[in-house]
Amino acid sequence: MRILQQAALVALMVPVGAKAQSPLATKISASPDGEVRVAFAAREGLCGDGETFIRDRTRDNSVMMRNWSGNDRSWRNRACEEGPVRVALAVRGGQVRSAKVFVGGNWPERASASNLGLVGTGAALVAFIELARKGGSSSDDILFPLTLADSIVVWPAFLSLARDKSAPRSTRKQAVFWVSQAAGEKTAEGLSELASDEDEDREVREQAVFALSQLPEEKGVPVLIRVATSNRDREIRKKAMFWLGQSDDPRALALFEDILTKPRH
């Protein structure tokens, strides 16, 4: 129940096209050009060395982020510390240009950096979504650290951002990608609506179809079949058919058989 309440709250806090006027976003935008540092609590199971990698202990200790050369094995001997998530934002002219993300460790000494300290994850969510909506050369970078945050449900805000036609295309496509990683029934329906919106940008719609293909088959395949058979855009139908062809789902094969054996009129 708590998670559902959080999801509803986020949806209200970050509606499509809204200008949230987040106090944290205002502080970040008003900071002098350079590095702005923000930290918040990491979700359970995440750890890192604060420099070269982030691991997820809940998923077989998989590495979520790496920053080392292919031949460097020294990272394996580094301690893996739990949280917080530390985000170094490159800000210029009030816009976020890029973001570097770390878990664990400490900030290096840098007199020119603006350190905003430890903030709440809910405040970080609203602020980062607002900053991503404003744009910047790599503003979509700031969506990734939100997926590491503790005690918040991020996909409603990401879906809202994906639907916001005023946001940069690259940011919206990145939001679609992260929505696909949330993998749930509501996520699939939201992506289906995005793919079916004829007023939507074609690249964003195609990204939504791809995102559907990344969902678990029990969630994504039925929606892909619906898109492939009923979407009014021929190119979107072709994309859905392509991704169905990459699955091993018998429902996809049955669809192909039906199409191939159906008499042409």
C-alpha positions in Angstrom: 0.0 0.0 0.0 2.8 2.4 0.9 4.4 1.9 -2.6 1.1 2.5 -4.3 0.6 5.7 -2.3 4.2 6.8 -3.2 3.5 6.2 -6.9 0.3 8.2 -6.8 2.1 11.0 -5.0 4.8 11.1 -7.6 2.3 11.2 -10.4 0.7 14.2 -8.7 4.0 15.9 -8.0 5.3 15.5 -11.6 2.4 15.9 -14.1 3.0 16.1 -17.8 4.4 19.5 -18.8 4.3 20.8 -15.2 6.8 23.3 -13.9 7.4 21.9 -10.4 9.4 24.8 -9.1 11.4 22.4 -7.0 13.5 24.2 -4.3 16.4 21.8 -5.0 16.2 22.3 -8.7 16.3 26.1 -8.2 19.4 25.7 -6.0 21.1 23.6 -8.7 20.2 25.9 -11.5 21.3 29.0 -9.5 24.7 27.4 -8.7 27.8 28.9 -10.3 28.9 27.1 -13.5 30.9 24.0 -12.6 30.3 20.9 -10.5 27.3 20.7 -8.2 27.2 17.8 -5.8 24.1 16.1 -4.4 23.8 12.9 -2.4 20.8 10.8 -1.3 20.0 7.4 0.2 20.7 4.3 -2.0 18.2 1.5 -2.2 18.9 -1.7 -0.4 21.5 -4.0 -2.0 23.5 -1.3 -3.8 27.2 -0.8 -3.1 30.2 0.7 -4.8 33.8 1.9 -4.3 32.8 5.5 -4.8 34.9 5.7 -7.9 35.0 2.9 -10.5 31.9 0.7 -10.1 28.3 0.2 -8.7 27.1 -3.2 -7.9 23.6 -4.6 -7.2 23.8 -7.4 -4.6 20.1 -8.2 -5.1 20.9 -9.3 -8.7 23.8 -11.7 -8.4 26.2 -8.9 -7.6 25.9 -7.6 -11.1 27.9 -4.5 -12.1 25.5 -1.6 -13.0 28.2 0.9 -13.8 31.9 0.7 -14.5 34.7 3.1 -15.1 37.9 1.1 -15.8 39.8 -0.2 -18.9 39.2 -3.7 -20.1 42.5 -5.0 -18.8 42.3 -3.4 -15.3 41.4 -6.0 -12.7 42.3 -3.9 -9.6 38.7 -2.9 -9.1 37.9 -6.5 -8.0 39.9 -5.9 -4.8 38.2 -2.7 -3.8 35.7 -2.7 -0.9 32.1 -2.4 -1.9 30.4 0.2 0.4 26.7 0.7 0.8 25.3 4.2 -0.2 24.8 6.9 -0.4 24.3 7.7 -4.1 26.5 10.7 -4.9 25.8 12.7 -8.1 28.2 15.2 -9.6 26.2 17.5 -11.9 28.1 19.6 -14.5 26.0 22.8 -14.6 26.4 25.6 -17.1 24.1 28.5 -17.6 21.5 27.0 -15.2 21.3 23.7 -17.1 22.6 20.3 -16.3 25.1 19.3 -19.0 26.1 15.9 -17.7 26.0 13.8 -14.5 28.5 11.4 -12.9 27.1 8.9 -10.4 28.8 7.1 -7.6 27.8 4.9 -4.7 29.9 4.9 -1.5 33.2 6.7 -1.0 33.7 10.3 -0.3 33.9 13.5 -2.4 37.4 14.5 -3.4 38.6 17.9 -2.3 37.7 20.5 -4.9 37.3 24.1 -3.7 35.3 25.1 -6.8 32.6 22.5 -6.4 29.2 23.4 -4.9 28.1 20.8 -2.3 24.4 20.7 -1.6 24.8 17.8 0.9 22.4 14.9 1.6 18.9 15.4 0.3 15.7 13.4 0.5 15.1 10.9 -2.3 11.6 12.4 -3.0 13.1 15.9 -3.4 15.8 14.5 -5.7 13.2 12.9 -7.9 11.2 16.1 -8.4 14.3 18.2 -8.9 16.0 15.9 -11.4 12.8 15.4 -13.4 12.4 19.2 -13.6 16.0 19.7 -14.7 15.8 16.9 -17.3 12.6 18.6 -18.7 14.5 21.9 -19.0 17.1 20.2 -21.2 20.9 20.5 -21.7 23.3 18.6 -23.8 23.2 15.5 -21.7 20.3 16.2 -19.3 19.1 12.6 -19.6 22.1 11.5 -17.6 20.4 12.6 -14.4 17.6 9.9 -14.8 19.9 7.0 -14.1 20.8 8.0 -10.5 17.0 8.2 -9.7 16.8 4.4 -10.4 19.3 3.9 -7.5 17.3 5.9 -4.9 15.8 4.4 -1.8 12.0 4.3 -1.0 10.6 5.9 -4.1 8.7 4.6 -7.2 10.2 6.4 -10.2 8.3 5.0 -13.2 5.2 7.2 -13.0 7.5 10.3 -13.1 9.5 8.8 -16.0 6.4 7.9 -17.9 5.1 11.5 -17.4 8.4 12.8 -18.7 8.3 10.4 -21.7 4.9 11.8 -22.7 6.0 15.5 -22.3 6.3 16.9 -25.8 8.1 20.0 -24.4 11.0 17.9 -23.1 14.1 17.1 -25.3 13.7 14.1 -27.5 16.8 12.4 -26.1 15.5 12.8 -22.6 12.1 11.4 -23.5 13.7 8.4 -25.2 15.8 7.8 -22.1 12.8 8.0 -19.9 11.0 5.4 -22.1 14.0 3.1 -21.6 13.9 3.4 -17.8 10.1 2.9 -17.8 10.7 -0.4 -19.7 13.1 -1.5 -16.9 10.3 -1.1 -14.3 8.5 -4.0 -15.9 4.9 -4.2 -14.8 1.4 -4.3 -16.1 0.8 -0.6 -15.7 4.1 0.1 -17.4 3.1 -2.0 -20.4 -0.1 -0.2 -20.8 1.5 3.2 -20.5 4.1 2.2 -23.2 1.2 0.9 -25.4 -0.6 4.2 -25.2 2.7 6.1 -26.0 3.3 3.9 -29.1 -0.3 4.4 -30.3 -0.4 8.2 -29.9 -0.4 9.4 -33.6 0.5 12.9 -32.5 3.7 11.7 -30.8 7.2 12.0 -32.2 8.0 8.9 -34.3 11.3 8.1 -32.6 9.7 8.3 -29.2 7.0 5.9 -30.4 9.5 3.5 -31.8 11.4 3.6 -28.5 8.2 2.7 -26.7 7.8 -0.4 -29.0 11.4 -1.4 -28.2 10.8 -0.9 -24.5 7.8 -3.2 -24.7 10.1 -5.9 -26.2 12.3 -5.6 -23.1 9.5 -6.4 -20.6 9.0 -10.0 -19.4 7.2 -11.9 -22.1 4.0 -12.4 -20.1 3.7 -8.6 -19.9 5.2 -7.3 -23.2 4.2 -9.9 -25.8 0.4 -9.4 -25.6 0.8 -5.7 -25.9 3.3 -6.0 -28.8 0.8 -8.3 -30.6 -1.9 -5.6 -30.1 0.4 -3.0 -31.5 1.4 -5.2 -34.4 -2.2 -5.9 -35.4 -4.1 -2.7 -34.6 -1.7 0.3 -34.7 -2.6 2.6 -37.5 1.0 3.5 -38.3 2.5 0.9 -40.7 6.1 1.6 -39.5 5.1 1.1 -35.9 3.4 -2.2 -36.8 6.6 -3.3 -38.5 8.7 -2.5 -35.5 6.3 -4.5 -33.3 6.5 -7.4 -35.6 10.2 -7.3 -35.7 10.5 -7.4 -31.9 8.0 -10.2 -31.7 10.2 -12.1 -34.2 13.1 -11.8 -31.7 11.1 -13.5 -29.0 10.6 -17.3 -28.5 7.0 -16.8 -27.4 4.6 -19.2 -29.1 1.9 -16.5 -29.3 4.2 -14.6 -31.6 4.6 -17.6 -33.8 0.9 -18.2 -33.8 0.4 -14.6 -35.0 2.8 -15.0 -37.9 1.1 -18.3 -38.9 -2.3 -16.6 -38.9 -1.0 -13.7 -41.0 0.7 -16.0 -43.5 -2.2 -18.4 -43.9 -5.0 -15.9 -44.0 -6.4 -15.4 -47.5 -5.6 -12.0 -49.1 -8.5 -9.9 -50.3 
